[in-house]
Structures are given as structure tokens and as C-alpha cells.
Amino acid sequence: MSKQFSVKAKPYNFEFNLDSTALVIIDMQRDFCAPGGFGEKLGNDITLTRSIIPTIKNVLEVAREKGLFVVHTREGHRPDLSDCPPNKLARGRKQGAGIGDEGPMGRILVRGEYGHDIVDELTPVEGEVIIDKPGKGAFFQTDLEIILRNKGITNLLVGGVTTHVCVQTTIREANDRGFDCLLLEDCSAAFDPKDHEDSIRMIHQQGGIFGWTAPSKNLLEALSE
């Protein structure tokens, strides 16, 4: 049995071992984190979503050294948009950046396009799983759950964008499926800092109603012991 680690977190310490834990990096795609992408075209300031790239990279490198199972997710749709609900299409287009529209990095949020892929700094390596999801949550209409079950994973270390949408949705989905989740606070971001802070509180309140939260330094300190 692998060593048990304890991370100082809210509302109390998060306990895990390497064999049953995965690092899940949510939607660190060019469309959300690069100039000209979907996020920016909707009028958002992408400074915050870009600022977490070095922090995630640091955690990712340590995770690889420790042999943690790593999962990357990408939100996007089939080229014919057959898996994109009409209301989702309509909302984007009303704001001037519709899913499937041409953008500086190809068609917005369409699988296979340059903007849909993960930023260069966090490019997955061989053996790391990439989950392409059509919705906000990483479990919706994907095979993520069966992959985690087959690997014996029970604990998730979670980061990515945006905290209040795809990250929080994934943590809520995971919680309902019996996974224990630790949100790495500084490895996540939202376009609005208040949305980020509110999401952190929502996750760990009421004794950890959806999971735990902690800065990544607490995780790295635990892993270095």
C-alpha cells in the first residue's frame, strides 16, 4: 500500500495516497486562455486564466515525477455541432462569439481546431488521458468515470478554468459519484475574481459539502515530506 499523504486544507486536512489519486486539469485550452479565443471574444479579460498556467505547470511536473495519474479535459463539439444544444449555440452568438464560428485560432470550441487544444505549456504527455467533453462537467457524456474506476481512483486533485463553471461543475459531479476532491485554489481561475472566491467557499463550506480546497503549496509540501 502506498504512503498516505495529508494536505492542510479547508475545512480540514485532505488525506490521499498516490495509487488512488488523479490530477484533473480542466479546460486549459487556447480558446479560454489565449488572446483571440472564445473567452476573450465574449469580452472577458483572460489575464487571470493565463496567470495560473505556471502554477499548474509546476504541480503537473511534480505529479509526473510522483507517478500520479493525470487527466486533461477539453470542452468542445463535433465539427457538425450535432452534440451542441441549440440554446448553447444561441447564447454565444448573441454575444458575438458563437460556437463553430470562425475565430483567429479556427472554429470556436470545435474539436480538432487549434483553439480547442490545450496551451503549449501544459501539453499532455504519453499516458495522460484527454477527455473531450461537450458540456461543462467532465463526467457528462464522457467515459471519465469508467476510466477512473478502472484505475482504482477515489481522490481527485482539481484545477483549471473556469472555477465557477467547468471546475465547480466537475467537482459537484465527482462528489455525487463518491470521489473526494481537493480544489487547488491557485491552479484555478475565473474571469471575475469574485466568482473564483465564491466558488472556493461553496466547495468547502458546511464541512466540505462538495470537497476540500487548498493552495497548491500545501499539496507540494505534503508530497515533499
C-alpha positions in Angstrom: 0.0 0.0 0.0 1.4 3.4 -1.0 2.2 6.1 1.6 -0.7 8.2 2.9 -0.3 12.0 2.5 -2.1 14.8 4.3 -2.7 18.2 2.9 -3.6 21.2 5.1 -6.9 22.3 3.6 -10.3 23.7 4.3 -12.4 22.6 6.0 -9.9 20.0 7.4 -6.9 18.0 6.1 -7.3 16.2 2.8 -5.9 12.6 3.0 -4.8 10.6 0.0 -2.3 8.2 -1.4 -0.7 8.2 -4.8 -2.2 5.0 -6.1 -5.8 6.1 -5.8 -5.4 9.8 -6.7 -5.6 11.6 -10.0 -4.7 15.1 -11.1 -7.5 16.5 -13.2 -6.7 19.7 -15.2 -9.9 21.3 -16.6 -10.1 23.0 -20.0 -6.7 24.8 -20.1 -7.4 25.4 -23.8 -6.4 28.3 -26.1 -10.0 29.2 -26.5 -10.1 30.1 -22.8 -6.5 31.1 -22.1 -5.1 32.7 -25.2 -5.6 36.0 -27.0 -8.4 35.9 -29.5 -10.0 32.8 -28.1 -13.6 32.2 -27.2 -13.2 33.6 -23.7 -11.7 36.9 -24.9 -14.2 37.3 -27.7 -17.0 37.2 -25.2 -15.5 40.3 -23.7 -13.6 38.7 -20.8 -10.2 39.7 -19.5 -8.1 36.5 -19.9 -5.3 37.8 -17.7 -6.4 35.7 -14.7 -6.9 32.5 -16.7 -3.5 32.8 -18.2 -1.9 33.7 -14.8 -2.4 30.2 -13.4 -0.5 28.4 -16.2 2.9 28.4 -14.5 1.3 27.3 -11.2 -0.4 24.4 -12.9 2.7 23.5 -14.8 4.6 23.3 -11.5 2.1 20.9 -10.0 1.9 18.9 -13.2 5.6 18.4 -13.2 5.6 17.2 -9.6 2.6 14.9 -10.3 4.5 13.3 -13.2 7.6 12.8 -11.0 5.4 11.1 -8.4 3.6 8.9 -10.9 0.2 10.4 -10.3 -2.5 9.5 -12.9 -3.2 12.7 -14.9 -6.3 13.7 -16.8 -6.8 16.7 -19.1 -10.2 17.9 -20.3 -11.2 20.0 -23.2 -14.7 21.5 -23.8 -15.7 21.4 -27.4 -18.0 20.0 -30.0 -18.1 17.8 -33.1 -17.4 19.8 -36.4 -21.1 19.4 -37.4 -22.1 20.7 -34.0 -24.6 17.9 -33.6 -23.7 17.5 -30.0 -24.2 21.2 -29.1 -27.6 22.1 -27.7 -29.4 24.9 -29.7 -29.6 27.1 -26.6 -25.8 26.9 -26.1 -25.3 27.9 -29.7 -27.7 30.8 -29.5 -26.3 32.3 -26.3 -22.8 32.6 -27.7 -23.9 34.1 -31.0 -25.9 36.8 -29.2 -22.7 37.9 -27.6 -20.7 37.9 -30.9 -18.8 34.7 -30.5 -20.8 31.7 -31.5 -19.6 28.1 -31.1 -18.5 26.9 -34.5 -17.9 30.5 -35.8 -14.5 31.3 -37.4 -12.0 32.9 -35.0 -8.3 33.7 -35.0 -7.5 30.1 -34.0 -10.0 28.2 -36.1 -13.7 27.5 -35.4 -14.5 28.3 -31.8 -14.8 25.4 -29.4 -14.7 22.8 -32.2 -12.7 19.6 -31.8 -9.6 19.4 -33.9 -9.2 23.2 -34.2 -6.1 25.0 -32.9 -8.1 27.0 -30.3 -9.7 23.9 -28.9 -6.4 22.3 -27.9 -4.5 22.7 -24.6 -2.0 25.5 -24.2 1.6 24.6 -25.1 2.9 24.9 -21.5 0.6 22.1 -20.4 0.7 19.8 -23.4 -0.2 16.2 -22.3 2.5 13.6 -22.5 2.1 10.0 -23.4 0.0 8.0 -21.0 -2.1 11.0 -19.8 -5.8 10.9 -20.6 -7.5 13.6 -22.6 -11.3 13.8 -22.1 -13.2 15.7 -24.7 -16.5 16.8 -23.2 -19.5 18.6 -24.8 -20.7 20.1 -21.6 -19.4 21.9 -18.5 -18.9 18.9 -16.3 -16.2 16.4 -17.2 -18.5 13.4 -16.4 -21.3 14.4 -18.7 -21.4 12.3 -21.8 -17.8 11.1 -21.4 -16.1 8.0 -20.2 -14.2 9.7 -17.4 -16.0 7.8 -14.6 -15.2 4.3 -16.0 -11.6 5.3 -16.6 -11.2 6.4 -13.0 -13.0 3.4 -11.6 -10.8 1.0 -13.7 -7.7 2.8 -12.3 -8.9 2.5 -8.8 -9.0 6.3 -8.4 -11.0 7.6 -5.4 -9.4 11.1 -4.9 -9.1 14.0 -7.4 -6.8 17.0 -7.3 -8.6 19.5 -9.5 -7.5 22.7 -11.2 -8.3 24.6 -14.4 -10.8 27.1 -15.8 -13.2 28.5 -15.0 -13.6 27.9 -11.3 -17.3 28.7 -11.1 -18.3 26.9 -14.3 -16.5 23.8 -15.6 -14.3 23.3 -12.5 -17.0 23.5 -9.9 -19.5 21.5 -12.1 -16.9 18.7 -12.4 -16.3 18.7 -8.6 -20.0 18.6 -7.9 -20.4 15.7 -10.4 -17.5 13.9 -8.9 -18.9 14.3 -5.3 -22.2 12.8 -6.3 -20.3 9.8 -7.7 -18.3 9.2 -4.5 -15.0 10.8 -5.4 -13.2 13.0 -2.8 -12.0 16.3 -4.5 -9.4 18.8 -3.5 -9.6 22.1 -5.4 -6.2 23.6 -5.9 -7.2 27.2 -5.3 -4.3 28.9 -7.2 -4.4 26.4 -10.0 -7.9 27.6 -10.8 -9.3 30.9 -12.1 -12.3 32.7 -13.3 -12.6 35.8 -15.4 -14.1 37.6 -12.4 -12.1 37.2 -9.1 -15.4 37.2 -7.1 -16.7 34.2 -9.0 -13.4 32.4 -8.1 -13.6 33.3 -4.4 -17.3 32.4 -4.1 -16.7 29.0 -5.7 -13.9 28.2 -3.2 -16.3 29.0 -0.4 -19.1 27.0 -1.9 -17.0 23.9 -2.2 -15.6 23.7 1.4 -18.5 25.2 3.3 -20.7 23.1 5.6 -17.9 20.7 6.5 -16.8 20.2 2.9 -20.2 19.8 1.2 -18.6 19.3 -2.2 -14.9 18.8 -1.2 -11.8 20.4 0.1 -9.8 23.5 -1.0 -6.1 24.5 -0.5 -3.3 26.4 -2.2 -1.0 24.3 -4.3 1.9 24.9 -2.0 0.2 22.9 0.7 -0.1 19.9 -1.7 3.6 20.3 -2.8 4.7 20.5 0.9 2.9 17.3 1.7 4.3 15.5 -1.3 7.9 16.6 -0.4 7.7 15.0 3.1 
